[in-house]
């Protein structure tokens, strides 16, 4: 873990210090007595400790494809096209309401089976991972009496089965999902969920600035909010009470698609403040996309050259923690910029960052934000006034170089002793 964390973008041979260490790493990854869950267990335990310090924790779930097409790896399955080969990863990612990453809580990894002669795919129903994901969150809730856990997921989790399971468990764990289905309400008058919720005057408005992405620029968004408690069919000839929140953009710039979110939750929503809180929590779901970006493009897990899926799973367990550390440093530099950098970096890493950035070492220990910005500048961040805070990509690039510099400083010091 230390080797991989010190060089997130390197292959396993590049990260290791010697050929014998590389062989040992590969022996570990092919050891069938080691379960990937056991590798992640210490991280899960540390994540739980961090969660207990928070009043609210958002437990975000999503699925990503890992494309190993063209590689000779036993046990791969089809992806969105039958010809593409790889596997799927579905973690639960814990973040604070300020979007500080706390760690990975749980994960599913699987390779799909081939379609049979009738065009049916054997194996467990994939949608059950959303329900099981809520069950794991609900299991944690009683052990964290002072922390409110909120399960957050996108449209694929809009399933009555999940909502009914939450009702059955009756634990202090909330759920918040983006609605995919415009359901007919059981009243029998033909009124649908979204029209019913957005009828009448809005509760109020929310204004926020979207982050810049590859295909769109940052912009200010103003949405009107509606909320209503409704009853939907529970699929068991009964009814299920849920709260629906609709956030609809107004005054959208010409040529831009308006942003509209329709959310379902078990939390009561009666005021504008409560609706705004849920919208902000849903917006934090983007953090898991950042996490996937670091895992796939920073740690480059899709380039792993291992012979079988079980070895890929063990390597993924390691890289999942490495990816969390990169995103953690990025957010910590933003949310707690004045913390002492020595809490996160050792002296050689701090010195290495200053040397590579050609900056003079300060007389006192710098803040975490100052060191993270130096690391990002080494990774290509321009640090102009208009650039804001650095993102994960420049941090992982810079971290690679800084940790190499720190190793060099240690070697020079040991050689002079």
N, C-alpha and C positions, 0 to 999 in steps of 0.2 A: 504494500500500500504506500509506503514511504517513497519507493522508487517511482511508482506511477504518478503519485501526487506531485513529485518534484519535476516531472516532465510529462504533463498531461497529453501533449500532442505526439509523443514518441510511440513507436512500436514497442512491444515487450523486449526484444533484444536491445533496442536503443536505450530503453529505460534502465536496464540492468547494468551493473558495473563490470561484469566479467562473463565469460562463456559459461563457467560453472554455475554462476548465479542465474543465467538465462535458462540453463538446463533444469535447475531446481524450480524455477518459476513454471516451466512447462510441465514438470512432474506434478507440481501442486495442482495445476489446472486439469490434469487428466486423472487425478486421484478420485476414484469413485466412492471412497469413504467420506469425502467432503461434500456436503450439500451447500448449494449457493445460499440457502436460507441461513445456514450457520455462519457463513462469511458476513452476512449483513446483520446478524443478531446484535453485536456490540453497538453498531450504528443505530439500530432501532431503539436500544436501551437508552443511548445518549439523547436521541430525539425525544423520547418520552420525558426525560428530565428537563429538556429545554421547554417542552410543551407545558409542563406543570408551573412554569413561571409566568404564564400568560393567562389573561382572563378569557380570551377567545382565540381559538386556533382554527384556521380554515384547512380542511383536509381535502385537497384537490385531487381528483382522479381524471385520467385520460389515457388513451392508447396511442402508441406510435409504432410504425413499421420499422423494422431493421432489415435493410436490403443487403443480402449477401449473394446476389445473383452473379453467376459465373465462377463462384468459388466452390471447391470440392469439399463440402462439409456434410457429413452424414446427419440425417434427421431434419433437414430443412423442409419447409412446406411452402405452398403457394401463398402469395400475397394478394393484392387486389386483382391482379391478373394471374391466371394459372401458371403462366410461363415464368413469372418473377418468383424468385426463391428467397426465403428469409424466415424470420419469426417475428412475433409480436411481444411488446413490452407494455404492461399496464401497471404503473406504480400509483401509490397514494403519497402525495407530496404535501407536507405540512408547512404552512407559512403563517405568519402573524397577520393581523389586519393591516399592518403597515408594510406588508409584503416581504418581511424578512424571512428567508428560508430557514426552517428549523430542522429539516431532514426528511428522509424517506421513511414512511411508516410500514409499508407493505408493498408487495409486487406480485404480479403474475407474469410468467413467461411461457409462451407456447408456440408451437408450429402447427399450422393447420394440416389436416389430413386431406388427401386427394378426393375429388368428387368421385362418387361411385357411378356405376353404369346408368343409374336413373337420374344423375345430376344432383344427387343429395350428398352433402358433406357429412361423413360420420364424425363421431367424437362429441364431447360435451357442448352444450349450447353456449356460445360465446357471450351472449348477453347476461348470463348469470354472474359474470365477474363484477357487474355494477351492483347487483344485490349483495353479493358476498363482500364487496368493498365496504358497503354501508354496515354490514354485520361486524366487520373488523373494527370499524370506528366505534360502533355501539358497544363492543366488548371493552374498549379502552375507557369509555366515559365514566363508569363507576369508580375507576381507580384514579380519576382526576376530578374530584368533586368541586374544585375551585376553578376549573377550566371548562368553558363551554366549547364543545366540539361541533363544527359545522361541516357537513359533507357537501362538497361543491363539485358539480359536474356539468358537462355540456349536453347537447340535445340527445345524444345517444342514450343517456340515462333516464330519459323521460318515459318511464315504465310504471304502470300501476302496480306491478309486482313489487317494485322497490318501495313504493309508498305504503303498500299494505304490510310489507315486512317490517317497516319502521313502526307502524301502528301496533303490530303484534309484540315487538320487542319492548316498546314503551320505556325506552332509556333516555337519559338526558343528552341525546345527540340529535342535533337538527339536521335537516337536509335542504339543499337549495340547488335546483336544476333548471336549466334552460328548457322551455317547453318546445317540443317538436310537433305535437299533435293539437290541432284546433278541435277539441272534443265537443260533441253535442252534449249539452247539459241534460240531466235526467228529468227536468221539468216537463219535457214532452212538447214544448211549444216551438221547437226547432232552433232556439237560440244557441249560439256556439260560445265557447269559452272566451275567446279573445274579444269578440264584439261585446259580450256582456260585461267584461272587466273594464273596457275602455268607454263604456257609455257614461254619460254624465260629465260633470266638471272634473278636471284633473286635481289631484291632491296638491300639486305644486310642480317645481322644476328642479333639475340638477344640471350643473355646468361643470365640465371637466375638459382637460386637454388630452387628446389621444397621443400615444407615442408614435414616432416615425418608424415605419417598416419599409421593407424593400420596395413594395409596390405602392406606397402612399406616404404623403408628408404628414407631419404633425399638424393638428388643427384643433380648434376649440369646438366642442359639441354641446348643444343645449337640448335637453330632452324634457318633455312633459311626462308626468308620472300618474298612473292610475293603480289602484289596488282594490281587491275585493275578495272576501271569503266566499267560496263557491263549493258546491257538492258535485263530484264527478262519480261516474260508475266505477265500482271497484272490481268488476269482472267476476264477482261472486254473488250477483243479484242483490248487492247492497250498495251503499253510498260511502264516499270518502270525502271528508272535509279537507280542503287545501286552501291556501291563499295564493292568488295570482297577482303578479306585479307586471305592469307593462310600462316600458320606458320608450317613448317615441320621439325621435329627433325632429325639431322644427327649425325653420330658417336654414336649411341645408344649402351649402354652396352649389351653384349650377354645375351640373355634370358629375356630382358626387352622390352615391347611393346613401340615402338616410340610414342611420343606425337605429335599429329597433330591437329591443330585447323583451322577451316574454318569459317571465320566471315563475316557477312554482315552488312553494315552500310549506313547511309545517309551522313556521313561525307566524305569529299574529302580526298583521300589518295594518295599522289603523291611522298612522300619521305620516306626514311627509318625511320626517326624520327617520322613521323606521324603514320607509321605502328607499330612501337615499342610502342608508346603511347597507341594505341588501344589494343595491346596485353596485356599490363600492366593493362589496365582498365578491360579487360575481366578476367584476373587472379584474380582481386579483387572480382569477383563473389563468390569466396570461402568463403567470410565473411558471407554470408547468411547461408552457411552450418554450420559454427561455431555457428551462432545465433540459428539455429534449435537444434544443439547439446546441447547448454546450456538450451534452453527451455524444451527439452524433457528429458534430462538426469540430468541436474542440478536442474531445477525447478520441474522435475518429474510430468509434467502436465498430463501424461497418467495414473497416479494413482489417479486423482481426483475422489472422490466418491460423485457425485451429481446426482440427480434424472432425470434430463432432459437436452437436448442439449442446450437450451437457458441459463441455469445456467452455463454449461461448457463454453459457449461463454463469459459470463461476467467474469468468473474466468480467462480465457485465456487473456482477455484484460488487466487484472492486471499483470499477469505473463509475458506478452510480454514486459512490461516496466521493470520489474525486470530483465529479461534476457538481455535486452539492457544495463542496468547499469553494469552488470558483464562484458560483452564484451567491454564496454566503458572503464572501469577501466583497463582491460588487455591492450588495445591498447594505452591508454593515458600513461601508464607506459612505453611504448616502444617509442612512437612518441615524447612525451614531458617529458622525465624522470626527468628533473631538476626542474619542477614546484613544488611549495610549497604544501606539502601534506595537509595542512590545507584547501586548496581549495576544497578537495574532502572528507576529513574525519574530524570528530570532535575530540577534544583532548582525550576523553575517548577511542575512537576507536584506535587512534595512540598509546596510552598508553597500551591498551589491547593487541595490536599486539606485542609490545615489551615484555610485561610480558609473553605471551604465547610462544614467541620465545626465552625467557630467555636472552633477550638482554637489556643492559642498555639504558635508555632513553638518547638521545643526548642533549647537552646543547642548541642547536638551533633546530628549526622545521625541520624534515627530508624532503627529496624530495618525490614526489609521487611514483617514481620508487622504492625507498628504502622501503616504506611502503607496496607497492603491492608485492614486493618480500618476505617481512616478512610474509604477509598474505598467499602467495602461499606456503612458507615453512611449515607453520602451516597446510596447506592442503595437504602436501606430496611432494612438490617440493624440490629437493635435492640441488639446487643452486650451482652445481659444475661449474667450468669454461666452461666445454664442453656442459652444459645443455642449454645455451642461456637464453632467457626470458621465464617466466612461461606462461602456457596456461590457458584457461578459466576454465578447470576442477579443477585444484588445487586452483585457485583463489576463485571459488564459495564454495569449501569445507572449505577453510581457513576463508572466509568471514563469514560463518555461526558461527564458533567458536569465531572469534574476536568480532562480534556484541553481542554475548552472554556475553563475558567478559566485554564489555563496559557497558552493562545493569547491570551487577553485580557491577561494580565500581560505577555507579550512585546510585544504591540501598544502597551500603555501605556508600557512602557519605551522602545521605539523612537520613540514619539511625543514623548517628553520629551527625547530626545538632540538 
